[in-house]
Amino acid sequence: MTPGRSATGQPICRDCAGIRTNLTCNRCAQEAERHRGGLCARCALNDDLNALLKPGNDRQILQLVDALAAADRPESIISYLRGARAHELLTRIGTRELPLTHEALDSLHRSAAAEHIRALLTHHGALPRRGSEPVARFRLWLTARLAQLPDDGTRSNIEQFATWRHLRRIREKEKHADAVNLDTVTHAAKQEITEASKFLVWLRTAHNVGPAGIQQAHVDEYLSEGATTRTHIRNYMHWLQRGKSRRQRTMDAPHRVAKSLPMVTQEQRLEMVRNCIELGQVVASTRIAGLIFLLWAQPLNRIVMLRQRDALRRVDGLYLQLGSTPTVVPSELAETFVTYFAAPDNQRTGNTGTDWLFPGRRAGGHLHERTLSQQLKVLGIDPQRARNATLQDLTRQVDARSLIDLLGYSGHTITLHAARAAAPKADYITLRRERD
C-alpha cells in the first residue's frame, strides 16, 4: 500500500509518510485498510460468508464461498450481502432450505440474486451448465406464457407456433452460440409470440373467431386500431399459411416501416467521438464500446459479444474482427484500445477468467446490450440516430462490397444506406446478383 503522498504529490508508503494508523490485518497480516475488528475486508468477508452459508463439507457451498471471497474487490461483495434479497437467498442456502440445483433456482422466478448465484456456480464448475442460459430462460418464459392463455384453441395454436417457428430456429442458433447473441434472438421470439397471443385473444373477444377463421379483414382491422408493435404478427400470419407460396397466400401483415430515418449530424457524431476519447470519468468499457459503435456502426448486440480473439495485434497495428475482413483501429486510438483490452471492466467481483471484451456483472457473461445502450447515453450517444449517421458516412467513403466484408452487415442493409446517401456503387450488390 502507498497511502501517503510526497511533497510533489507522488504516492509513498505508510512509514515514509509518517502514518501511524495500523494498516495490517490481524489475521492474514496483509497490509490493507482494516474493515472490521482489526480484519481486512477479505477476511471479514470470509467470516460473513461462512457464518451465513455454513458450508461444512458441502462441496458446492464451499465453491460458492471461495468464488465470492475471491472477488478482487471484497467490499463489493460485502455490500451485496447487505441487500435484503441476496441475504435472504444465501440464508436459505445456508439452512439447506434451498438446494443448489437449476430447478430450485428456477422456482424463484427470475430473481436477480438467484441468477447471480447460478452464474457464479456454473462459471466455477459447482453447477453443471445446461446449454445457453437465454434459451433456458426462454423455455421457462414460454411455459408461463402458455399457462396464461385461454384453453379455447388459443393456447394450443400458440404452442405450435412457438415450437415450430421459434424453438426450432432457436435450437439451430444455439449450435452457434459463440457467434449469435441469443438474448436478442429470444427477445425477438418473445415479442412475436406475445403479439400473436394478443391477436388471437382479440379475435375471440371481438369476433368469436379462432385461428382457422382468420380473414384479411380481421388483420386489417386489428392493425388499424392499435400500436405499431402489432405488425409483429407478420411471421405468425406466414406460419398459419405455411406450405403456400406467396401468390397462394390470402392474408398478410405489412412490414413495420419507419416513416423517417432519424440521424444526428456529422458534427454531433464527431462530438460524441470526442466525448468517448476525453471523458475520463466515464468507465473505459463504455468509452471503447462507444468508439466501436461510432466509428464502425456495429450493432450493440454484436459489440457486447466481441471476444479477445477479435482484437488482432499485428506488426502494422491493431485490428478488430467485425466482419470477414479485419478492420484497422486508427493509430491515434490503438494504445487506448490495447490498454483497455488488457484489463476489461467488470472483472473484480466474480466475473473473472472470461475472454469477453465487455464482461457483464454476472459471472461468465458478457454485458447486456440494453445495459450498454443506457451507458452510452452518458456520452450523449443516441444509438439509433448515431448508427444511421455512421452508416451513411461510411457508405460515402467505402464501396458496398468492402463494407459488407469489414462490418459484417447484410448486403440489403448496406445497399439501403448507400442509396440514401446517394453513394457511388450503391447498386453494387444488386448488379452483381443480376450478373451472377
C-alpha positions as CSV (number, residue, x, y, z in Angstrom):
1,M,0.0,0.0,0.0
2,T,1.1,3.5,-0.7
3,P,-1.4,5.6,1.2
4,G,0.8,8.7,1.7
5,R,1.8,11.5,-0.7
6,S,5.2,13.1,-1.1
7,A,5.7,16.9,-1.3
8,T,5.4,16.5,-5.1
9,G,2.2,14.5,-4.9
10,Q,3.7,11.1,-5.6
11,P,2.3,8.0,-3.7
12,I,4.6,6.8,-0.9
13,C,4.4,4.1,1.7
14,R,3.0,4.5,5.2
15,D,6.3,4.7,7.0
16,C,7.7,7.4,4.7
17,A,4.5,9.4,5.0
18,G,4.7,9.1,8.8
19,I,1.3,7.5,9.1
20,R,0.9,5.8,12.5
21,T,-2.5,4.1,11.8
22,N,-2.3,0.3,11.9
23,L,-3.0,-0.9,8.3
24,T,-2.1,-4.6,8.8
25,C,-4.8,-7.2,9.1
26,N,-4.6,-9.1,12.4
27,R,-5.4,-12.4,10.7
28,C,-3.7,-12.6,7.3
29,A,-1.0,-10.0,8.1
30,Q,-1.6,-8.3,4.7
31,E,-1.2,-4.6,4.5
32,A,-4.6,-3.3,3.8
33,E,-7.2,-1.0,5.2
34,R,-8.9,-2.5,8.2
35,H,-12.6,-3.2,7.6
36,R,-13.9,-4.5,11.0
37,G,-12.4,-5.8,14.2
38,G,-8.8,-5.5,13.0
39,L,-9.6,-7.5,9.9
40,C,-9.1,-6.6,6.3
41,A,-12.2,-6.6,4.0
42,R,-11.4,-10.1,2.6
43,C,-11.0,-11.7,6.0
44,A,-14.2,-10.1,7.2
45,L,-16.0,-11.3,4.1
46,N,-14.8,-14.8,4.7
47,D,-16.2,-14.7,8.2
48,D,-19.5,-13.3,6.9
49,L,-19.8,-16.0,4.2
50,N,-19.0,-18.9,6.5
51,A,-21.5,-17.6,9.1
52,L,-24.2,-17.2,6.5
53,L,-23.7,-20.3,4.3
54,K,-22.3,-22.7,6.9
55,P,-20.5,-24.7,4.3
56,G,-19.2,-27.6,6.4
57,N,-18.1,-30.3,3.9
58,D,-20.6,-29.3,1.3
59,R,-18.6,-29.1,-1.9
60,Q,-21.0,-26.8,-3.8
61,I,-21.3,-24.3,-1.0
62,L,-17.6,-24.4,-0.3
63,Q,-17.1,-23.5,-4.0
64,L,-19.6,-20.7,-3.7
65,V,-17.8,-19.3,-0.6
66,D,-14.5,-19.4,-2.5
67,A,-15.9,-17.7,-5.6
68,L,-17.5,-14.9,-3.6
69,A,-14.5,-14.5,-1.3
70,A,-12.0,-14.3,-4.3
71,A,-13.5,-11.1,-5.7
72,D,-10.9,-8.5,-6.5
73,R,-13.0,-6.0,-4.5
74,P,-14.3,-7.8,-1.4
75,E,-16.0,-4.6,-0.3
76,S,-18.4,-5.0,-3.3
77,I,-19.4,-8.5,-2.1
78,I,-19.9,-7.2,1.5
79,S,-22.3,-4.6,0.1
80,Y,-24.0,-7.3,-2.0
81,L,-24.6,-9.4,1.2
82,R,-26.4,-6.4,2.8
83,G,-29.1,-6.4,0.2
84,A,-32.3,-7.9,1.5
85,R,-32.9,-10.3,-1.4
86,A,-29.3,-11.6,-1.5
87,H,-29.2,-12.0,2.2
88,E,-32.5,-14.0,2.2
89,L,-31.3,-16.2,-0.6
90,L,-28.0,-17.0,1.0
91,T,-29.7,-17.7,4.3
92,R,-32.0,-20.2,2.6
93,I,-28.9,-21.8,1.0
94,G,-27.1,-21.9,4.3
95,T,-30.0,-23.6,6.1
96,R,-30.2,-26.1,3.2
97,E,-33.8,-25.0,2.6
98,L,-32.8,-24.2,-1.0
99,P,-30.8,-26.8,-2.8
100,L,-28.2,-25.7,-5.3
101,T,-29.9,-27.0,-8.4
102,H,-31.1,-25.4,-11.6
103,E,-34.6,-26.5,-10.8
104,A,-34.6,-24.9,-7.3
105,L,-33.2,-21.6,-8.7
106,D,-35.8,-21.7,-11.5
107,S,-38.5,-21.8,-8.9
108,L,-37.5,-18.3,-7.7
109,H,-39.0,-16.8,-10.8
110,R,-36.1,-14.8,-12.4
111,S,-34.7,-13.4,-9.1
112,A,-31.6,-11.3,-10.0
113,A,-29.9,-12.5,-6.8
114,A,-30.6,-16.2,-7.8
115,E,-29.3,-15.6,-11.3
116,H,-26.1,-14.1,-9.9
117,I,-25.6,-17.2,-7.7
118,R,-26.4,-19.5,-10.6
119,A,-23.9,-17.7,-12.9
120,L,-21.1,-18.0,-10.2
121,L,-21.8,-21.7,-9.6
122,T,-21.8,-22.6,-13.3
123,H,-18.8,-20.4,-14.1
124,H,-16.7,-22.1,-11.3
125,G,-17.9,-25.6,-12.1
126,A,-20.1,-26.1,-9.0
127,L,-23.3,-26.4,-11.1
128,P,-23.4,-28.2,-14.5
129,R,-24.1,-26.0,-17.5
130,R,-27.5,-26.6,-19.1
131,G,-26.7,-25.1,-22.5
132,S,-27.4,-21.5,-23.2
133,E,-29.0,-19.6,-20.3
134,P,-31.0,-17.3,-22.6
135,V,-32.6,-20.4,-24.2
136,A,-33.3,-22.0,-20.8
137,R,-34.9,-18.8,-19.6
138,F,-36.9,-18.6,-22.8
139,R,-38.3,-22.1,-22.2
140,L,-39.4,-21.1,-18.7
141,W,-40.9,-17.9,-20.0
142,L,-42.8,-19.9,-22.7
143,T,-44.2,-22.3,-20.2
144,A,-45.5,-19.5,-18.0
145,R,-46.9,-17.6,-21.0
146,L,-48.8,-20.5,-22.4
147,A,-50.3,-21.2,-19.0
148,Q,-51.8,-17.7,-19.1
149,L,-53.7,-18.2,-22.4
150,P,-57.3,-19.4,-22.7
151,D,-57.9,-23.0,-23.5
152,D,-60.2,-22.4,-26.4
153,G,-57.7,-23.2,-29.1
154,T,-55.6,-20.2,-28.5
155,R,-53.1,-21.9,-26.2
156,S,-52.6,-25.0,-28.4
157,N,-52.2,-22.8,-31.6
158,I,-49.6,-20.5,-30.0
159,E,-47.8,-23.5,-28.5
160,Q,-47.4,-24.9,-32.1
161,F,-46.3,-21.6,-33.4
162,A,-43.7,-21.2,-30.7
163,T,-42.5,-24.8,-31.1
164,W,-42.2,-25.0,-34.9
165,R,-41.5,-21.4,-35.8
166,H,-39.3,-20.3,-32.9
167,L,-37.9,-23.1,-30.7
168,R,-36.7,-25.0,-33.8
169,R,-34.8,-21.9,-35.0
170,I,-33.5,-21.1,-31.5
171,R,-32.1,-24.6,-31.2
172,E,-30.3,-24.2,-34.5
173,K,-28.8,-20.8,-33.5
174,E,-27.8,-22.3,-30.1
175,K,-25.4,-24.5,-32.0
176,H,-23.5,-21.3,-33.0
177,A,-23.9,-19.6,-29.6
178,D,-20.4,-18.1,-29.9
179,A,-21.4,-16.1,-32.9
180,V,-25.1,-15.3,-32.1
181,N,-26.5,-13.1,-29.4
182,L,-29.2,-15.4,-28.0
183,D,-30.5,-12.7,-25.8
184,T,-31.5,-10.8,-28.9
185,V,-32.9,-13.9,-30.6
186,T,-35.1,-15.0,-27.7
187,H,-36.2,-11.4,-27.2
188,A,-37.5,-11.2,-30.8
189,A,-39.2,-14.6,-30.4
190,K,-40.9,-13.5,-27.2
191,Q,-42.2,-10.4,-28.9
192,E,-43.7,-12.3,-31.8
193,I,-45.3,-14.9,-29.5
194,T,-46.7,-12.2,-27.3
195,E,-48.2,-10.3,-30.2
196,A,-49.6,-13.4,-31.8
197,S,-51.2,-14.3,-28.5
198,K,-52.8,-10.8,-28.2
199,F,-54.1,-11.1,-31.7
200,L,-55.9,-14.4,-31.1
201,V,-57.4,-13.2,-27.8
202,W,-58.7,-10.1,-29.6
203,L,-60.1,-12.2,-32.4
204,R,-62.0,-14.4,-30.0
205,T,-63.3,-11.4,-28.0
206,A,-64.2,-9.1,-30.9
207,H,-65.4,-11.6,-33.5
208,N,-65.6,-15.0,-31.7
209,V,-63.2,-16.3,-34.4
210,G,-60.3,-18.8,-33.9
211,P,-57.1,-19.3,-36.0
212,A,-58.9,-21.3,-38.7
213,G,-61.4,-18.5,-39.3
214,I,-59.0,-15.5,-39.7
215,Q,-59.5,-13.3,-42.8
216,Q,-57.6,-10.4,-44.2
217,A,-60.3,-8.0,-43.0
218,H,-59.6,-9.2,-39.4
219,V,-55.9,-8.5,-39.8
220,D,-56.5,-5.0,-41.3
221,E,-58.9,-4.1,-38.5
222,Y,-56.6,-5.2,-35.8
223,L,-53.6,-3.4,-37.2
224,S,-55.5,-0.2,-37.8
225,E,-56.6,0.4,-34.2
226,G,-53.5,-0.4,-32.1
227,A,-49.8,0.2,-31.6
228,T,-47.3,-0.4,-34.4
229,T,-45.9,-3.4,-32.4
230,R,-49.0,-5.2,-33.7
231,T,-47.2,-5.6,-37.0
232,H,-45.1,-8.3,-35.3
233,I,-47.9,-10.8,-36.1
234,R,-46.5,-10.9,-39.7
235,N,-44.5,-14.1,-39.1
236,Y,-47.4,-15.7,-37.4
237,M,-49.6,-15.0,-40.4
238,H,-47.0,-16.6,-42.6
239,W,-46.7,-19.6,-40.3
240,L,-50.5,-20.1,-40.5
241,Q,-50.2,-20.3,-44.2
242,R,-47.1,-22.5,-44.2
243,G,-46.8,-24.6,-47.3
244,K,-48.3,-21.9,-49.5
245,S,-46.3,-19.8,-52.0
246,R,-46.5,-16.0,-51.7
247,R,-49.0,-16.0,-54.6
248,Q,-51.2,-18.5,-52.8
249,R,-51.4,-16.6,-49.5
250,T,-54.6,-14.9,-48.8
251,M,-53.6,-13.0,-45.7
252,D,-50.6,-10.9,-44.8
253,A,-49.4,-8.2,-42.3
254,P,-47.2,-5.4,-43.6
255,H,-43.6,-4.8,-42.5
256,R,-43.2,-2.2,-39.9
257,V,-41.7,0.7,-42.0
258,A,-40.0,3.6,-40.4
259,K,-41.6,6.9,-41.6
260,S,-38.3,8.7,-41.3
261,L,-34.6,8.0,-40.9
262,P,-33.6,9.6,-37.6
263,M,-30.0,10.8,-37.7
264,V,-27.5,13.0,-35.9
265,T,-25.4,15.5,-37.9
266,Q,-21.8,14.6,-38.6
267,E,-20.7,17.4,-36.3
268,Q,-22.8,15.9,-33.5
269,R,-21.3,12.5,-34.2
270,L,-17.8,13.9,-34.0
271,E,-18.7,15.5,-30.7
272,M,-19.7,12.0,-29.4
273,V,-16.4,10.6,-30.6
274,R,-14.6,13.4,-28.7
275,N,-16.6,12.5,-25.6
276,C,-15.5,8.9,-25.8
277,I,-11.9,9.9,-26.0
278,E,-11.8,12.8,-23.5
279,L,-14.4,12.0,-20.7
280,G,-12.0,10.0,-18.4
281,Q,-14.6,10.0,-15.6
282,V,-16.7,7.6,-17.7
283,V,-15.7,3.9,-17.4
284,A,-13.4,2.6,-20.1
285,S,-15.7,-0.1,-21.3
286,T,-18.4,2.4,-22.2
287,R,-16.0,4.7,-24.0
288,I,-14.4,1.9,-26.0
289,A,-17.8,0.4,-26.9
290,G,-18.9,3.9,-27.9
291,L,-15.9,4.3,-30.2
292,I,-16.6,0.9,-31.9
293,F,-20.2,2.0,-32.3
294,L,-19.5,5.5,-33.7
295,L,-16.6,4.5,-36.0
296,W,-18.0,1.3,-37.4
297,A,-21.7,1.3,-36.7
298,Q,-21.6,-2.1,-35.1
299,P,-25.0,-3.1,-33.6
300,L,-24.9,-3.1,-29.8
301,N,-25.8,-6.8,-29.6
302,R,-22.6,-7.6,-31.6
303,I,-20.3,-5.2,-29.7
304,V,-21.1,-6.9,-26.3
305,M,-20.2,-10.3,-27.9
306,L,-16.7,-9.3,-29.0
307,R,-14.0,-11.6,-27.5
308,Q,-10.3,-11.2,-27.0
309,R,-9.7,-13.2,-30.2
310,D,-11.5,-10.5,-32.1
311,A,-8.7,-8.0,-31.2
312,L,-5.9,-8.8,-33.6
313,R,-2.5,-7.3,-32.7
314,R,-0.3,-7.2,-35.8
315,V,3.0,-5.7,-36.7
316,D,1.3,-2.9,-38.6
317,G,-1.2,-2.1,-35.9
318,L,-4.4,-3.2,-34.0
319,Y,-7.3,-4.7,-36.0
320,L,-10.8,-5.7,-35.0
321,Q,-12.6,-8.7,-36.5
322,L,-16.0,-7.2,-37.1
323,G,-16.7,-8.9,-40.4
324,S,-14.9,-11.4,-42.6
325,T,-12.1,-8.9,-43.2
326,P,-10.4,-7.3,-40.1
327,T,-10.7,-3.5,-39.9
328,V,-7.8,-1.4,-38.6
329,V,-8.1,0.7,-35.5
330,P,-6.9,4.3,-36.1
331,S,-3.3,4.5,-34.9
332,E,-4.2,7.5,-32.7
333,L,-6.6,5.3,-30.7
334,A,-4.8,2.0,-30.8
335,E,-3.0,2.4,-27.5
336,T,-6.3,3.3,-25.8
337,F,-7.9,0.1,-27.1
338,V,-4.9,-2.1,-26.3
339,T,-4.8,-0.7,-22.7
340,Y,-8.5,-1.5,-22.2
341,F,-8.4,-4.9,-23.8
342,A,-5.5,-5.9,-21.4
343,A,-7.8,-5.3,-18.4
344,P,-11.5,-5.1,-19.3
345,D,-14.0,-3.7,-16.8
346,N,-16.3,-5.8,-14.5
347,Q,-13.8,-8.4,-13.6
348,R,-13.4,-7.5,-9.9
349,T,-16.5,-9.0,-8.3
350,G,-16.7,-12.6,-9.7
351,N,-16.7,-12.4,-13.5
352,T,-13.1,-13.5,-13.8
353,G,-11.4,-15.8,-16.3
354,T,-13.6,-14.8,-19.3
355,D,-12.5,-13.7,-22.7
356,W,-15.2,-11.2,-23.3
357,L,-14.0,-7.7,-24.3
358,F,-17.1,-6.3,-22.5
359,P,-17.8,-8.6,-19.5
360,G,-21.0,-8.2,-17.6
361,R,-21.5,-8.2,-13.9
362,R,-22.7,-11.8,-13.9
363,A,-20.0,-14.4,-13.8
364,G,-19.1,-15.9,-17.2
365,G,-21.4,-13.5,-19.1
366,H,-21.0,-10.5,-21.4
367,L,-22.5,-7.1,-20.9
368,H,-26.2,-6.9,-21.9
369,E,-27.0,-4.8,-24.9
370,R,-29.7,-2.9,-23.0
371,T,-27.2,-2.1,-20.3
372,L,-24.7,-0.8,-22.9
373,S,-27.5,1.3,-24.6
374,Q,-28.2,3.0,-21.2
375,Q,-24.5,3.6,-20.5
376,L,-23.9,5.2,-23.9
377,K,-26.4,7.9,-23.0
378,V,-23.8,9.2,-20.5
379,L,-21.7,10.1,-23.5
380,G,-24.6,11.7,-25.3
381,I,-25.0,8.9,-27.8
382,D,-28.4,8.1,-29.2
383,P,-27.8,4.6,-30.6
384,Q,-30.3,4.6,-33.4
385,R,-29.6,8.1,-34.7
386,A,-25.9,7.8,-34.4
387,R,-25.8,4.4,-36.1
388,N,-27.7,5.8,-39.1
389,A,-25.3,8.7,-39.4
390,T,-22.2,6.5,-39.2
391,L,-23.6,4.1,-41.9
392,Q,-24.4,7.0,-44.2
393,D,-20.9,8.4,-43.7
394,L,-19.2,5.1,-44.3
395,T,-21.2,4.3,-47.5
396,R,-20.0,7.6,-48.9
397,Q,-16.4,6.7,-48.2
398,V,-16.1,3.0,-48.9
399,D,-17.7,0.8,-51.6
400,A,-20.5,-1.5,-50.6
401,R,-18.7,-4.8,-51.1
402,S,-15.8,-3.8,-48.9
403,L,-18.2,-2.5,-46.1
404,I,-20.0,-5.9,-46.1
405,D,-16.7,-7.6,-45.5
406,L,-15.4,-5.1,-43.0
407,L,-18.5,-4.6,-40.9
408,G,-20.4,-7.9,-41.3
409,Y,-23.6,-6.3,-42.4
410,S,-26.0,-7.8,-44.9
411,G,-26.0,-6.6,-48.5
412,H,-29.5,-5.3,-48.2
413,T,-28.7,-3.1,-45.2
414,I,-25.5,-1.6,-46.8
415,T,-27.3,-1.1,-50.2
416,L,-30.2,0.7,-48.5
417,H,-27.9,3.1,-46.6
418,A,-25.7,3.6,-49.7
419,A,-28.8,4.5,-51.8
420,R,-30.0,7.0,-49.1
421,A,-26.5,8.6,-49.1
422,A,-26.5,8.7,-52.9
423,A,-23.2,6.9,-52.7
424,P,-21.3,5.7,-55.8
425,K,-21.8,2.0,-56.5
426,A,-25.0,2.0,-54.3
427,D,-26.4,-0.7,-56.6
428,Y,-23.3,-2.8,-56.4
429,I,-24.8,-5.8,-54.7
430,T,-27.9,-5.8,-56.9
431,L,-25.8,-5.5,-60.1
432,R,-23.5,-8.4,-59.0
433,R,-26.5,-10.6,-58.2
434,E,-28.0,-9.9,-61.7
435,R,-24.7,-10.6,-63.4
436,D,-24.1,-13.8,-61.5
